[in-house]
Every structure is written in structure tokens, then in C-alpha cells.
Amino acid sequence: MDAEITVSELTADESPTVSRLCEQALDLPEDAVEATSIVDVLWSRAAADRVVVGLGAYRDGALVGALLCSLSATEPGTGHVDLIAVAPDQRRRGVGRALLRRAERVLAERGATEVLLAGNPPYYAWPGIDVRYTPAVCAALALGYRQDRTAWNMTADLSYDTSPALRSTEAAERRLADQGVTVRRAEPADLPALAAFARSTFGGAWDGELAGSVGRADAGCHLAERDGEVLGFAAYGSSRPSWFGPMGTAPAAEGSGIGGVLLRRCLRDQRAAGLDQAQIGWVGPVPFYSGSAGARIERVFFLYRRSLNAE
Ligand SMILES: CC(C)(COP(=O)(O)OP(=O)(O)OC[C@H]1O[C@@H](n2cnc3c(N)ncnc32)[C@H](O)[C@@H]1OP(=O)(O)O)[C@@H](O)C(=O)NCCC(=O)NCCS
């Protein structure tokens, strides 16, 4: 390790400093602009229900790099690196290497046998490393990580009135109403029913994403129901203000147009909040999003893992 660098655990009061570093160090503008919400979700909110550790790298007393890592709440023995960023003028001097190696030790001490450079849902900012962060891809390979999966986002264009993403939902909602289906914004009182629906229909726990969306600033959720029974939902903003998801429609209601209506209601909200594009995160059914909102595949991520037992 470079003798001039010291790495130590970050304290919660350093969160604004970490956000400022990320604003400069996340080279993609769409990430830099959301640096503060990314740090808040990955650190403050995630720490409510899992082990999260922040590491800072310092040179001459100044923060020059930061890393946030966490343990999976569902897969014992799996650690995640959720964020790594090194100040642009400090790169290729071993800071990233020192941070990653320390993260591996910290995670191992807490029971991890494997480390993933991949999102740890429901609190994640990226599914993995965006391929355009090419230095990070190089660093992952240099440090013994192997790519095991690929993931992608789709972009919905909200920048012009006639975008397919902003197509009216009125006629489809009238057709649904004729079949007794109501579509409306979800309220905090709906959370238990939504979480139960997600669990019983899809087997996964989306409680975190739902709680992070319903009734929160920069976020929201819409649902469809018949006779008080949830038939589908769509949420946005839980991981990042510009990100859409998750969503789900009951298999029995598929093909009725519910999904497209719920999706476009969320996208309409995101546009009203001032966004000119939304990211449909970690997709999923490409033809559905392409057909319902004209979304296109844009961000592509490589996911990496490294066993800590292989040394
Ligand atoms: C990825 C990042 C954290 C690496 O930090 P760093 O301090 O420059 O990394 P290190 O100096 O420790 O490099 C470790 C090794 O990675 C490889 N590497 C890093 N940057 C590289 C580059 N631009 N090209 C080729 N290899 C590279 C090298 O093998 C390097 O070892 P070497 O310098 O001895 O050859 C930094 O580039 C960064 O902050 N990028 C923007 C944020 C980002 O991409 N985060 C990940 C997505 S969340």
C-alpha cells in the first residue's frame, strides 16, 4: 500500500464530504448529479436493515477516495461493494486498490466469504459497474475479480410532449374501469397490502423499495386494484430519483394493459418533477418497456465477484 495513504472507517458526519467527493469522482454526469441521494440511500437508509461500512482514503488529511460496502441481508457470506470513487487527480496511485483490499478484510471479519462488485437490493445505485467506467472495469480485473453477469437499464425519454413514454393512459384506464379495475396513487396505508402482494405473487421481498417509494419526496408508486385486491403496482425513486422500478402485475391480469398504465403514470410523475429522462433499472422484460414507453437499452453493467477463500 502507498505509504502516504491511510484508510479508515468513515463516520456518519462525513457523509456531505463523501457526497462532494462523489460529485467530482463519478465521471458520468447522470451519476454525479445524483451523488447526494446515492450516498444517502447506500449509507444512511441501507444501514437501517443491514451491515454497511464506509471507508475513507486520506492523503495529507484530505479525503481522496471513498468506498461503501455492505453485507447481503438475504445471502449469508456475501459482501457487496456498493460504491467506490477516487478523486480524479489521485488516480493510478493505489488508492482504489487500498480501499478495495480493506473492504475485503472488513467484510471477511463480518462473515463474508465472497465479495461482489454488484448492487445489493433494495439499496443500490447501480446493478454493477457501468461499462463506461472503464478504469473501474480494469481495476476489478487487476484485483482478481471475475465477471459473472451482465445487466442493463433502459432509458425512457421524457424530454418532449409526444414521447411514447408520456402517451396518455386515459383510454386504457377507462377500459380497465369497465372491468372493475381502479388505478390510483398508492398511499402509506397501502404498504402492507402491496408488500404482501409482491411477496405472494413474485416470491421476493420488495418491502424496502416500496417503503422507499410510497409517499416519499422524489418518489412514488401507483397501484391497480379490483374489489380491494391489488392486481399490480409500479414504483419509482426508491434507489435514485431518476430510476423507475420495481413493478409487477399479477399473472392473471397480464395482457390487460395494467402494466403500461402503471408505468406511464410513474413516468408522468417523474417528468412533472423536472426529469427529462427516466432509467428503468436492472431490466427485465425489454419488449414490454420498449412497447409501452418506447424505452431503449442504454446503460450496460458488468457484475463481478471474487471468492475470499481462494488466496
Ligand atoms: C475505479 C477507480 C476507483 C480506481 O481508483 P484508482 O485509485 O485509480 O485505482 P488504483 O490506482 O488503485 O489502480 C489499481 C489497478 O487498477 C487498474 N487500473 C486502474 N485504472 C486504470 C486505467 N485507467 N486503465 C487501466 N488500468 C487501470 C491497474 O491495474 C491499477 O494498478 P496499477 O496502477 O498498478 O497498474 C477510479 O478510477 C474512479 O474513481 N473512477 C470513477 C468512479 C468509478 O468508476 N466507480 C466505479 C463505479 S461505481
Ligand as a Chemical Component Dictionary entry (heavy atoms), coordinates in Angstrom:
data_LIG
# 
_chem_comp.id                   LIG 
_chem_comp.type                 NON-POLYMER 
_chem_comp.pdbx_formal_charge   0 
_chem_comp.three_letter_code    LIG 
# 
loop_
_chem_comp_atom.comp_id 
_chem_comp_atom.atom_id 
_chem_comp_atom.alt_atom_id 
_chem_comp_atom.type_symbol 
_chem_comp_atom.charge 
_chem_comp_atom.model_Cartn_x 
_chem_comp_atom.model_Cartn_y 
_chem_comp_atom.model_Cartn_z 
_chem_comp_atom.pdbx_ordinal 
LIG C1  C1  C 0 -12.134 2.922  -10.491 1  
LIG C2  C2  C 0 -11.326 3.831  -9.556  2  
LIG C3  C3  C 0 -11.984 3.831  -8.182  3  
LIG C4  C4  C 0 -9.878  3.273  -9.475  4  
LIG O1  O1  O 0 -9.182  4.032  -8.483  5  
LIG P1  P1  P 0 -7.569  4.225  -8.540  6  
LIG O2  O2  O 0 -7.167  4.795  -7.246  7  
LIG O3  O3  O 0 -7.189  4.965  -9.766  8  
LIG O4  O4  O 0 -7.079  2.709  -8.664  9  
LIG P2  P2  P 0 -5.592  2.150  -8.380  10 
LIG O5  O5  O 0 -4.578  3.200  -8.624  11 
LIG O6  O6  O 0 -5.582  1.507  -7.062  12 
LIG O7  O7  O 0 -5.489  1.042  -9.540  13 
LIG C5  C5  C 0 -5.477  -0.349 -9.270  14 
LIG C6  C6  C 0 -5.245  -1.081 -10.583 15 
LIG O8  O8  O 0 -6.417  -0.985 -11.405 16 
LIG C7  C7  C 0 -6.030  -0.919 -12.798 17 
LIG N1  N1  N 0 -6.453  0.391  -13.338 18 
LIG C8  C8  C 0 -6.991  1.439  -12.666 19 
LIG N2  N2  N 0 -7.273  2.459  -13.515 20 
LIG C9  C9  C 0 -6.922  2.032  -14.745 21 
LIG C10 C10 C 0 -6.983  2.615  -16.034 22 
LIG N3  N3  N 0 -7.426  3.868  -16.225 23 
LIG N4  N4  N 0 -6.555  1.886  -17.080 24 
LIG C11 C11 C 0 -6.041  0.642  -16.932 25 
LIG N5  N5  N 0 -5.943  0.037  -15.719 26 
LIG C12 C12 C 0 -6.389  0.716  -14.651 27 
LIG C13 C13 C 0 -4.495  -1.015 -12.812 28 
LIG O9  O9  O 0 -4.163  -2.381 -12.945 29 
LIG C14 C14 C 0 -4.152  -0.500 -11.430 30 
LIG O10 O10 O 0 -2.911  -0.971 -10.942 31 
LIG P3  P3  P 0 -1.528  -0.281 -11.493 32 
LIG O11 O11 O 0 -1.725  1.198  -11.446 33 
LIG O12 O12 O 0 -0.510  -0.774 -10.522 34 
LIG O13 O13 O 0 -1.343  -0.766 -12.892 35 
LIG C15 C15 C 0 -11.264 5.278  -10.135 36 
LIG O14 O14 O 0 -10.843 5.221  -11.481 37 
LIG C16 C16 C 0 -12.564 6.020  -10.071 38 
LIG O15 O15 O 0 -12.875 6.650  -9.050  39 
LIG N6  N6  N 0 -13.359 6.006  -11.183 40 
LIG C17 C17 C 0 -14.626 6.723  -11.217 41 
LIG C18 C18 C 0 -15.651 6.098  -10.314 42 
LIG C19 C19 C 0 -15.982 4.688  -10.693 43 
LIG O16 O16 O 0 -15.803 4.245  -11.811 44 
LIG N7  N7  N 0 -16.507 3.934  -9.742  45 
LIG C20 C20 C 0 -16.935 2.585  -10.008 46 
LIG C21 C21 C 0 -18.332 2.564  -10.452 47 
LIG S1  S1  S 0 -19.335 2.760  -9.053  48 
# 
loop_
_chem_comp_bond.comp_id 
_chem_comp_bond.atom_id_1 
_chem_comp_bond.atom_id_2 
_chem_comp_bond.value_order 
_chem_comp_bond.pdbx_ordinal 
LIG C1  C2  SING 1  
LIG C2  C3  SING 2  
LIG C2  C4  SING 3  
LIG C2  C15 SING 4  
LIG C4  O1  SING 5  
LIG O1  P1  SING 6  
LIG P1  O2  DOUB 7  
LIG P1  O3  SING 8  
LIG P1  O4  SING 9  
LIG O4  P2  SING 10 
LIG P2  O5  DOUB 11 
LIG P2  O6  SING 12 
LIG P2  O7  SING 13 
LIG O7  C5  SING 14 
LIG C5  C6  SING 15 
LIG C6  O8  SING 16 
LIG C6  C14 SING 17 
LIG O8  C7  SING 18 
LIG C7  N1  SING 19 
LIG C7  C13 SING 20 
LIG N1  C8  SING 21 
LIG N1  C12 SING 22 
LIG C8  N2  DOUB 23 
LIG N2  C9  SING 24 
LIG C9  C10 SING 25 
LIG C9  C12 DOUB 26 
LIG C10 N3  SING 27 
LIG C10 N4  DOUB 28 
LIG N4  C11 SING 29 
LIG C11 N5  DOUB 30 
LIG N5  C12 SING 31 
LIG C13 O9  SING 32 
LIG C13 C14 SING 33 
LIG C14 O10 SING 34 
LIG O10 P3  SING 35 
LIG P3  O11 DOUB 36 
LIG P3  O12 SING 37 
LIG P3  O13 SING 38 
LIG C15 O14 SING 39 
LIG C15 C16 SING 40 
LIG C16 O15 DOUB 41 
LIG C16 N6  SING 42 
LIG N6  C17 SING 43 
LIG C17 C18 SING 44 
LIG C18 C19 SING 45 
LIG C19 O16 DOUB 46 
LIG C19 N7  SING 47 
LIG N7  C20 SING 48 
LIG C20 C21 SING 49 
LIG C21 S1  SING 50 
# 
